Structures are given as C-alpha cells and as structure tokens.
Amino acid sequence: MLSASFKHSAKSLVGRRMLSVSAKALQAHPDATADSPTGQYVNTISKPYTVTTYARPNLMITHGKGSLLYDLEDRRYIDFMSGIAVTGLGHSNPEITKIISEQAGTLMQCSNLYYNMPAGELANKLVTHTQSSGGMKDAQRVFLCNSGTEANEAALKFARKYGTQQSPEKHEIITFENSFHGRTMGALSVTPNPKYQKPFSPLIPGVHVANPNDIESVKQVISKDKTCAVIIEPIQGEGGVTPIAEEFLVELRKLCDENDVILIYDEIQCGLGRSGKLWAHCYTPEAHPDILTMAKALGNGFPIGAVMVSEKVEKALSVGDHGTTYGGNPLAAKVGSYVIDQVSNPEFLEQVVYKGDKFARGLEVIAKKHPEAIIAVKGRGLLTGLQFADSVDISQIVNKCRDHGLLLISAGMNVVRIVPALNIPNDLIDDGLAILEKVVDEVLA
C-alpha cells in the first residue's frame, strides 16, 4: 500500500503551477529515499513490473517547461540533456502542445494504405528545407517511421536492396569504431561495442569495422564486388561526442563513388540544428550522403523517425520492400512539420551557434583549471562535452550534478555529454555551467 503522504504528493501535482527561474533558487537535493513518495512509487508500482533494462536513480520526473524539469517532490532541475537530444524546442512547448491537441481531435492514424496530408507535407518540407539549407543535394524521397533505430534499419535494407541488384554478393556493410546506430538486430550489428553486441550474437554477417578519420582503414575493407553500404555519424554522439574530420568525409565520399557504395549518414543525434546547421554534413558540401537518417528532435518528444534517400536509392526500391504501421501517422507528421520549420530557420540556427560558443567557452574555463584530468572540450554546436582522463570516474560527476539540480549524461571515451534544448535560455546555461564547475572541482579535489 502507498502511504497517505505519497497519495497527497501525487494528487497535489495536478494543476500545480510552474515556478519561474527567478522564483526558486538552486539548491542541493539528493535522490529521493526509499520511504519518500518517489521511492514508494518506484518500489511498489514501477520497478516490480518493469523489465530490467535500465539502471535508474530514485528520480521520478513529473513535468517540465522549457529547459527545466521537476520531480515528484517538486524539486527543480536544469536540463542539459533534453531527453538525450530529443526535446530540441524545450519541454511542453506551447505550439507543439497546441498542434498535438488539434491533430488528436482531427485524425491520429489511418495507416499507410492511404495518403494523409500531414505526412506528405512533412516529406516535402524535409526534402526542400534540406536542399535550401545546403544539405544532401540529391535528396529526393522520404520514408517516415517511428524511431532512430527503425530509420537505420530501413537505411540498411534500402542499401542492401541497391547492392544486391548489382550482384547477390554485394551485401556487406562498413561501420566505424565508437559508433552507435541502435539496438535492433540490424542497427546493433553496425554498433561495434562488445557490451551491446555480445549478449545477442550472432548478429547479421558481412559487417566490417573501420577506424574513423583513417581512410586507409576503410580502403582495407571496402570492396566494389561485396560492399553495399558505409554508415557513419558525422558527429559521433554516444561514442564520445567526436566530430568526424571534414577531409575524411570527403575522402569517404570519393571512395564510395569509386566502388558504387551507398553512403549513409546517421544524423539521429547530430542533425536537425544541433550542430548549428540543419544537418552536420552541411559543413562539408563535397561529402553529401546517399541516405540520411533522422529521429530524436524531429518529434520534440513524440516518437518519429525518417529516412531521406537520393534518386538512385529510390530507383532500387519497389512496392512492398519495406513498411510500417505507425510510421507517417498524421499526429507525428504534424509535429515534425512544425519542428523542421523552426530548426531550419537561419535566425534560429544563429542562436544555436551563439549558445554553442557560450558552452564551449564555459567548458574551456573548467578544462583549464584541471589540465591533468580533462583531456579535451569536444563537439560542435549544442552537442558538446568534456573528455576526462580514464582515471576519473565520470559517474560521480553526473550523479553529483544531479544532486545539485543539473541533469547531464555520459558518453563513450569517458566524456560528460551536454545536449540541451536548442533554445535553452542563456541564464540557464550560466547556472548549469556554474554547477558543473563546482562539481568538477569537488570530484577532482
């Protein structure tokens, strides 16, 4: 049975007004105890009935606004992770709330047996905004789905279809160390992390692993007769917040052209404005992809993914090659249309660059204070982070920041990763960086 205090706390959240940034000072608040309302809910209702796939602290998020989140005890957190690069326009965005409400009252689902207007409009906008932004010059068609891993699964299937039309042997795929492309079997097969792969082996055959920024390593495994696709993130997110060198992407594009190989860019985390341009590959006009995958920020929290393909990929596809029940539903597509309009706006992107520079300067200050422990400030735009020496336990930094009201996440290569909303207010950047600096000082002391 839940205690009366839990019932009272949960009931009192209904209709509670948000506290403004100025109305509530930052304060230390460790994770909830086992006998708190959060602890009772987690241990009585949630944890006993939830599959064991996540290790989570006693923190129950109940509501949010902009770049602030609140828990069941009504403690406030500055959000430097935006749902892992998802809520790019902030929590409870009023325009998106309005769109969801209106579309839910009109049409949420009709299947892909028929056309619906929001899906067509979103596909049109994704192609036209991409081309006008200087991205993927051969962009032509869009497949709408529900998540990032679904987008990558579709991309791998499309590339294999293209390859096997040339020859049944042309089905192999090249991926890169430190990459992350998803958890389903195809996407997992091109995510070369033993921790993720080993429990589910054997995975799909024919996958080769090269080293990012090392074109010779790609030449050693690419084959005109056997390779159908190369998949890469222009900025590796989960793998360590590492931008791929522009000259490497140019050489990779040339190598794919020489071997008639489909080049796939996974911009699920680094795309849709996060780098300061609509797509991270916009910084490298000579190295556009044949397939571009996206998700995360496209729905600002509502599940959606998409795959954009060039004409030569489109020509390889036939009716029935792929499908989805929920993909392209009117509700998700309507939200996606609003998001792509916002994040492709040049003035909006200028602010992302400004805020990214602000973060970089603040992180450099922290790094210079601890040159023996902090290896680098990494990333681009609002996908950034601090790489620590292997001797530093970054989980302590993440946990202590949470204790002080700041939410951020880790990444590979011992990186503390920062992926806030793209419209995060400047004062919250300052407040969050102050907390991070304080915590780093404490942990490294």
N, C-alpha and C positions, 0 to 999 in steps of 0.2 A: 504493500500500500504506500502511496505517496503521502508525504506529510502535509499538514494544513499549510505550512509556510510555503511549500512548493506550489500548491494549488493557488494560493494568494498571489505569489510572484508571477506565475504564468498568466493568471487572469488579469493582473494589473497591467501587463504589457499591451493588452488590447486597447487601442486608442491612445496610447501614450505618445506625447509629442516629443519630437526630436529636440535634443539640447543643441544649441548653436555652438560653434567652435569657441566663441569667447565666453560662453556661459559655464563651461566646465573645464577646469584646469587639468593638465596632465597629472596623473598620479600612478603610483605603483599599485598593481593589483595582480598578485599571483593567481595561477589557475585555481578554479573552484575546488573545494574539498569534497570528499565523498558524501558528507552529510548535507551539502548545500543543495539548493534546488536543481542546479546543473548536475551535480553528482548523482542525485536521486533519479533524475530523468535518464541519464546515461546508463546507469547500472540497473535500472528497473525496466525501462521501456525500450531503449535503443540498442545497447550493446548485446543483450542476450538474444536478440532476434536479427542481428546484422552479420552478414558473412565477414569472416576475418580477413580483410584485405587492406585495412588501414590501421596505422598506429597513430592515435589522435590524443591530444591533451583533453582535459576536462574543460572544454570551451564550447558553449552552445550559442552560436550566432543566431540572433532573432530578427534583427532588422538593420538597415543601413541607409545612408544618404550620402551621395557624392563619394567622397573618399574616406568616409567614417563608417565604422561598423560598431554594433552594440551587442552585448551578450545577455543571457538570461538574468544576470544580476545587474543589468543596465550599466555595465562598465563600457567605457568608450575606447576604441582602438583606431589609430591612424592606419589606413590600409595601403601598404606598399606592395601588395601582391595582386590585387584586383581579380581574385578568383583564378589565379595563375594566368594572367594576361587576357582575361575574358571581359570584364566589365570596363571596357575602354572609355565609355562615356559616363561612368560612375554608377553607383548603386541607386536604384529607384529613380532612374532618370525620368522626369515628368513627361517628356514627349513620348518615350517608349512605353511608359505606363498607359498613356492615352491610346497609342496605336494598338497595343495588345487588347485593351478593353473594347475598342471599337471593332477590331477584326474578330475577336472572340464572339461578339454579338452578331457577326455577319456570316463568316464561314471559316472554320478552322481546318477542315480536312475534306478532300473529295477524291483522293488517290490520283495516281498518275495515269489512270485510264482516260482522263480528260485534262484539258488545259485549265489553268486558273490564272487570273490576271496578275496577282502579286508575284507569282513565280516567274512569269515571263518578264515582268518589269525588272525584277532583281537580276535575272540573267543578262538582260540588255544593259543595265547600269554597270554590272561588273565588267563587262567587256568594254563598254565605251569609256567609263572612268579610268580603267586600266590603260587604255590606249592614249587617252588625253593626258594622263599623268606621266607618260614616258616609260610605262611598264610594258611587258610582254607584247611586242609589236605584232606578233602573229596570232594574238588571242582571237578566238572565233566563237566557240561554243562553251556552255556551262552545264555541268551535271550537279544538281543540288541533292545533298544528303543531310545527315544529322549530326556528324561529329568529325573531329580531325582524323581519327584512325579510320573511319569509313571513307573519308576523302582519299587517304593514302592507299587504302585497299583498292579503291576504284582506279586510282592512277596507275598502280602496278598492273592491274588487269588490262587497262587500256594499252599500256606499253607492251605487255606480252602479246596482246592481240596484233599490234602493229608488227612486232618482231616475228611472230610465227607465220604471219602472212608472207614474209620474205623467205623464211625457212623454218621447218619444225625444230631445228636445233637452236634457233635464235631466241632463247628464252631466259638467259642469265641476267642477273642484276648486280650492279656495283653500288655499295653503300660506303659509309666512312666511319672511322673510329670516333667515339664520343657523340654519335648521332642518336637521335630519338625520334621515332616515327609512329609509335603507337603500341597497343597491347594485343591486338588481334593477331592471328597467326601469320598473315602476310606482312603486316606492318612490323610485327615483332621479329620476323626473320631478317629485316633490314635494320634492326636496332641492336648492334653488336655489343650488348652488355651481358656478360655471363650471368649476372644476378637475375636479370629478367628472362634470359633465354633458357638456361639450363633446366629449370623445372618442367619445361614444356617441349623439350626436344623429343624426337627430331622435328625440325621446322622445314619449311619449303626448301628444296635443293636449289643449287645454282646461284647462290649468293656469295659474292666476293667482297672483301673489305679492304679499302684503300685508306691512305692517310690524308687528312685534309691539308691543303696548302702544299702538297707534294705531288706534282703532276706525274713524276716518274713512277710513283707507286700505282697510279691509275693505268699508265701505259703497260705495266706488267700484268694486269688482269683483264684489260679490255680486249675484246675480240670482235672483228667485223662479222664473223660467222656465228658467234654464240651470244654476244651481249645484246640485250634489247633495251636496257634502261640503266641510267645512273640517277640516283636520288640523293639530294643534298639539301641541307638547310643553309641559306645564305648567312644566317647568324645562328650558330648552334645555341639553343636555349638550355635544355635540360643537361646537355653535355658540358656546360661550363661558361655560357654566355660569351662565346667566341665568334667574332665576325670572321668570315672566310675572306681571304685576300682577293681583291678585285682582279688582279692579274691571274690568279689561279682560276677564277671562274671564267675568264676569257679563254685561257688555255683549255679548260674543260669543255667549253662550248665548241671549240675548234676540233677537239678530239672526238667529241660525239658526232659532229658533222662528218668527219673523215670516216667514221665507222658505221654511219647510219644508225645511230643510237639515240633513243628518246631521252632528253634531259628533263628531269623532274625537279622542280624547286618546291620544297616543303616550307611554306611561309605561314604555317598554322600559328606559330607564336610570334615570329618576327614581322609579319605582314600587317596590313590594314592600319598603317600610320605609325606603328610602334617605333620604327627606325627614324622617323622624321620625314619619310616619303611614304606614298601609299603602299609601295612594296619595297622591301630591302634591295631587290635586284634593280630597282630604278637607278641606283648609284652606278650600275655597270651596264650601260646601253648595249655594249658589244656582246653581252652574255645572257641574252634572254632565254627563258626555258621553252620547251615544247608543251609541258604540262605544269600547271601551278595549283597547289592545294592550299586551302584556307579553312578556317573554322573559328574557334575561340571568340575573338572580338566581334565577329560578324553578327552574332545574335545578342551581344551585350549581356549574356547570361541565359538567353533562350537557346536551346540546342539547335545548331545548324552547322553544316559544312558545305563545301563546294569544291569542284574541280573544274579548272579552266583549261581548255585544250586548243591546240593550233589546228589548222586545216588538215595537215597530213595525218594527225591523230584521228580527227573527226572522220576522215575518209576510210579509216580502217575499221570503224565501228558499224555494227548492224543492229537492227531492232532485236531486242532480247538478249543482247550481250551483257547487260547489267540492269539493275533495277533497285527500287526501294519503295517501301510502303509509305513512310512518313516524309521522306525527302521531298522538298519543294512544297510542303504544305503552306497554305495561304498565310497562316499566322507567323511562322518563322520567316517566310519570304518578305512579309510586310515590314517586320523589324529589320531584316537585313538591308532592305532598300533605304531605310532611314539612316542606318549606320554607315553604309557606303557613301551616301551623300555627305555626311558630316566629315568622315575621316579622309575624304578626297579633296576637301576644301583647302586651297593653298594657305589661307589665313590660319586655319586650324592647325595645319602642319607646321607653320612657322612657330606657333606656340609650343608644339611638341619639341621642336629643335631647341627653343629657348629653355624649356623646362629640363630637357635632357642635359644641356650645358650646365644648368644650375646644379643638377645632381652630380655631374662629373666634377665640378669644382669642389663641391662639398665632400665628395668621396676622396678626392686628391688630398684635401686637408687631413682627413683621417689617415690615409695611407702614409703621408709624410711623417706623421707622428710615430708610426710604427714600422719603419723600413725593414726591420728584421723579421717581422711577422706577416706583413702584407706584401704580396708579390706584385699585384697589378690592379689598376682600375680597368674594368673590362666592359665591352658592349658598345652600343650605339643608340642614340635617342633615349627612349624610355624603356629599353631593355639593357640593364646595366648591372654591375655588381662589383664586389671586392673579392679578389682571389687571395686566400691565405695560405701560408706555408702548411705542409702536411702535419706539422706538429701541433697546429691549432685545432681544437675541437669546435667547429663552427656551430654545432648543435647548441652549445652553450650560449652563443651569441644570439641565435634565433630565439631560444627559449627565454633568455633574459630580456630581449627586446619586447617579447610578448608580455612579460611581467610588468613592463613599463608602458604598455599601451601602444606598441608598434608591431604590426604584422608584416613579416617578410619571410622568404623561403630560401632554401639552399639549392645548389645545383652541383653538377659534377665538377671535378678538378678543385674541390674544396672552396667553392665560390658561394658567397652570400649574395643571393639574386634579388634584384629590385625591379618589379614590373607594375607600377601603379597605374591608376586610370590616366588616360591621355590628357584629361582636363583637370588633373589634380591642382588645387589652389596652391599658390606659391608659399603661403604661410604654413601650410601643412607639410610642404617639402622641408622648410626650415625646421619645423618642430620635430619631424621624423628623423632628419639627419642629426639633430641635437641628441635625440635619444640613442641613435645608433652610435654616435661618437662616445657618449657616456658609457654605453655598454661595452664597446670595444676596449675602452680604457680599463674598465673593471676586469674584464676577462683576461686581458693581456698583462695586467698588473701581477 
